[in-house]
Amino acid sequence: MSIQLRSFVFLDSLQPQLTSYIGKTSRGFLPIPEMASLWVEIAPGIAINRITDVALKATRVQPAVQVVERAYGVLEVHAMDKGEVELAGRAILDGLGLKAEERIKPKVVSNQIIRSVEPYQTQIINRNSAGMMILPGESLFILETVPSAYVTLAANEAEKAAQVSLVDIRPVGAFGRLYLSGPEAEIDAAAQAAIAALESVTGVDAPSSRE
């Protein structure tokens, strides 16, 4: 079976809001802040089961997320020992017969900032999110990426850089989506950090049929 490595994302220190969101929305073993985390996204999705098996047999990491989506599979593993997470990554790559450089390079599909969000729009957003609430008058940053799991890197680095609220994050599926809210200046800083993090990732260009 030919495996496409869509995302391969190492987070050196999970930030509190992203950690809490994972804990609220995942069904696996939940992380705590400052743990290292690895996100792997592959196609076809069903092969993620074998990837999980490889990582757990080779290391002491724990999985929070294992999703077999329609086309793609996503795995998250974490540990307080960063070396264990890095070792899990190497074991996964060896099992796939791939290198990290063969991952697909992330692409920002769209990004926008809505300033001074209206009260009715905040209500709609809050009803459909699992994270923090956006309040009327705050600014909202929305980011969309492919492949989807890279949005976790954007969220984590944005949270490091600015005092913002993680409203929602969708790291599974055809597109990754991130919603952050906060004061205007903080949102501007968060957006800059998120996009810079994605632009720093090396890899190969996605085949047009996979985008």
C-alpha positions as CSV (number, residue, x, y, z in Angstrom):
1,M,0.0,0.0,0.0
2,S,1.4,3.4,-1.0
3,I,1.2,5.9,1.9
4,Q,1.1,9.7,1.4
5,L,2.6,11.6,4.3
6,R,0.3,14.7,4.4
7,S,1.2,16.3,7.7
8,F,4.1,15.6,10.2
9,V,4.0,18.2,13.0
10,F,6.1,18.2,16.1
11,L,4.9,20.6,18.9
12,D,7.6,21.2,21.5
13,S,5.3,22.4,24.2
14,L,1.5,22.2,24.1
15,Q,-0.1,25.5,25.1
16,P,-2.9,25.5,27.7
17,Q,-5.8,26.4,25.5
18,L,-4.9,23.9,22.7
19,T,-4.3,21.2,25.3
20,S,-7.7,21.9,26.9
21,Y,-9.4,21.8,23.5
22,I,-7.8,18.4,22.7
23,G,-9.0,17.2,26.1
24,K,-12.5,18.4,25.5
25,T,-13.0,17.0,22.0
26,S,-10.8,13.8,21.9
27,R,-11.6,10.3,23.1
28,G,-8.1,9.1,23.8
29,F,-5.6,9.6,26.5
30,L,-5.6,13.3,27.3
31,P,-2.5,15.5,27.4
32,I,-1.6,18.3,29.8
33,P,0.1,21.6,29.1
34,E,3.8,21.7,28.2
35,M,3.8,18.1,26.9
36,A,5.4,17.5,23.5
37,S,3.0,16.5,20.8
38,L,3.2,14.9,17.4
39,W,0.5,15.1,14.7
40,V,0.7,12.8,11.7
41,E,-1.8,12.8,8.8
42,I,-1.7,10.2,6.1
43,A,-3.6,8.9,3.1
44,P,-5.3,6.5,2.8
45,G,-6.9,7.0,6.2
46,I,-7.3,3.4,7.2
47,A,-3.5,3.0,7.5
48,I,-3.4,5.2,10.5
49,N,-4.2,2.1,12.6
50,R,-0.8,0.6,11.7
51,I,0.9,3.9,12.4
52,T,-0.6,4.0,15.9
53,D,0.6,0.4,16.5
54,V,4.1,1.3,15.5
55,A,4.3,4.4,17.7
56,L,2.9,2.7,20.8
57,K,5.1,-0.4,20.5
58,A,8.3,1.6,20.0
59,T,7.8,4.3,22.7
60,R,6.0,5.4,25.9
61,V,3.8,8.0,24.1
62,Q,0.1,8.1,24.6
63,P,-2.5,8.8,21.8
64,A,-5.2,11.5,22.3
65,V,-6.5,11.5,18.7
66,Q,-6.9,8.7,16.2
67,V,-9.3,9.5,13.4
68,V,-10.1,7.7,10.2
69,E,-11.7,10.3,8.1
70,R,-13.3,9.8,4.6
71,A,-10.0,10.2,2.8
72,Y,-7.3,10.8,5.5
73,G,-6.2,9.5,8.8
74,V,-4.9,11.6,11.7
75,L,-3.0,10.5,14.8
76,E,-1.8,12.6,17.8
77,V,0.6,11.2,20.4
78,H,2.1,13.0,23.3
79,A,4.4,12.7,26.3
80,M,6.2,14.9,28.9
81,D,9.5,13.5,27.6
82,K,10.1,15.3,24.3
83,G,12.6,12.6,23.4
84,E,9.9,9.9,23.5
85,V,7.8,11.9,21.1
86,E,10.7,12.5,18.7
87,L,11.4,8.7,18.9
88,A,7.8,8.0,18.1
89,G,8.1,10.2,15.0
90,R,11.2,8.4,13.8
91,A,9.5,5.0,14.4
92,I,6.5,6.1,12.3
93,L,8.7,7.4,9.5
94,D,10.7,4.2,9.5
95,G,7.5,2.2,9.4
96,L,6.3,4.2,6.4
97,G,9.7,4.1,4.7
98,L,9.6,7.9,4.4
99,K,11.5,10.9,5.6
100,A,10.0,14.0,7.3
101,E,11.1,16.0,4.2
102,E,8.5,14.0,2.1
103,R,5.6,15.5,4.0
104,I,3.3,17.9,2.1
105,K,4.2,21.5,2.7
106,P,1.3,23.4,4.3
107,K,-0.6,25.9,2.3
108,V,-2.6,28.8,3.6
109,V,-5.9,28.5,1.7
110,S,-7.4,31.6,3.3
111,N,-7.0,33.9,6.3
112,Q,-9.0,36.8,7.4
113,I,-9.5,39.2,10.3
114,I,-12.9,40.4,11.2
115,R,-12.6,43.4,13.5
116,S,-15.2,44.4,16.2
117,V,-17.4,41.4,15.6
118,E,-21.1,42.1,15.8
119,P,-23.1,40.5,18.7
120,Y,-25.3,38.3,16.5
121,Q,-22.3,36.9,14.7
122,T,-20.6,36.0,18.0
123,Q,-23.7,34.0,19.0
124,I,-23.6,32.0,15.8
125,I,-19.9,31.3,16.2
126,N,-20.2,30.3,19.8
127,R,-23.0,27.9,19.1
128,N,-20.8,26.0,16.7
129,S,-17.5,25.9,18.6
130,A,-16.1,23.7,21.3
131,G,-13.5,26.2,22.6
132,M,-13.6,29.7,24.3
133,M,-16.4,32.1,23.6
134,I,-15.9,35.1,21.4
135,L,-17.4,38.3,22.9
136,P,-19.0,41.2,20.9
137,G,-16.5,43.8,19.9
138,E,-13.6,41.5,19.8
139,S,-11.6,40.8,16.7
140,L,-11.7,37.3,15.0
141,F,-8.9,35.6,13.1
142,I,-9.9,32.8,10.8
143,L,-7.3,30.6,9.1
144,E,-7.8,27.7,6.7
145,T,-5.0,25.3,5.7
146,V,-4.2,22.2,3.7
147,P,-3.3,19.6,4.8
148,S,-5.5,20.0,7.8
149,A,-3.3,18.8,10.8
150,Y,-0.9,21.7,10.3
151,V,-3.5,24.0,11.8
152,T,-2.4,22.6,15.2
153,L,1.0,24.2,14.7
154,A,-0.6,27.5,13.8
155,A,-2.8,27.4,16.9
156,N,0.1,26.5,19.2
157,E,2.4,29.2,17.9
158,A,-0.3,31.8,17.9
159,E,-1.1,31.0,21.6
160,K,2.6,31.4,22.4
161,A,2.8,34.8,20.7
162,A,-0.4,36.6,21.9
163,Q,-3.1,36.8,24.5
164,V,-6.0,35.4,22.5
165,S,-8.8,32.9,22.9
166,L,-8.9,29.6,21.0
167,V,-12.5,29.6,19.8
168,D,-12.4,26.6,17.6
169,I,-9.9,24.3,15.7
170,R,-10.6,21.6,13.1
171,P,-7.4,19.6,12.4
172,V,-9.2,16.7,10.5
173,G,-10.6,16.6,7.0
174,A,-10.0,18.2,3.7
175,F,-9.1,21.6,5.3
176,G,-7.8,22.6,8.7
177,R,-9.6,25.6,10.3
178,L,-8.7,27.8,13.2
179,Y,-10.7,30.5,14.9
180,L,-9.0,32.9,17.4
181,S,-10.5,35.9,19.1
182,G,-9.2,38.8,21.2
183,P,-8.3,42.4,21.2
184,E,-7.3,43.8,17.8
185,A,-3.6,44.2,18.5
186,E,-3.3,40.7,20.0
187,I,-5.2,39.1,17.0
188,D,-2.8,40.8,14.6
189,A,0.2,39.4,16.5
190,A,-1.4,35.9,16.6
191,A,-2.2,35.9,12.9
192,Q,1.4,36.9,12.1
193,A,2.7,34.1,14.3
194,A,0.4,31.5,12.9
195,I,1.1,32.2,9.3
196,A,4.9,32.5,9.9
197,A,4.8,29.1,11.6
198,L,3.2,27.5,8.6
199,E,5.5,29.2,6.2
200,S,8.5,27.8,8.1
201,V,7.6,24.2,7.4
202,T,9.5,22.5,4.6
203,G,8.1,19.7,2.4
204,V,6.9,18.8,-1.0
205,D,4.1,20.5,-3.0
206,A,0.8,18.7,-2.8
207,P,-0.4,17.0,-6.0
208,S,-3.3,18.9,-7.4
209,S,-5.6,15.9,-7.1
210,R,-5.1,15.9,-3.3
211,E,-5.7,19.6,-2.6
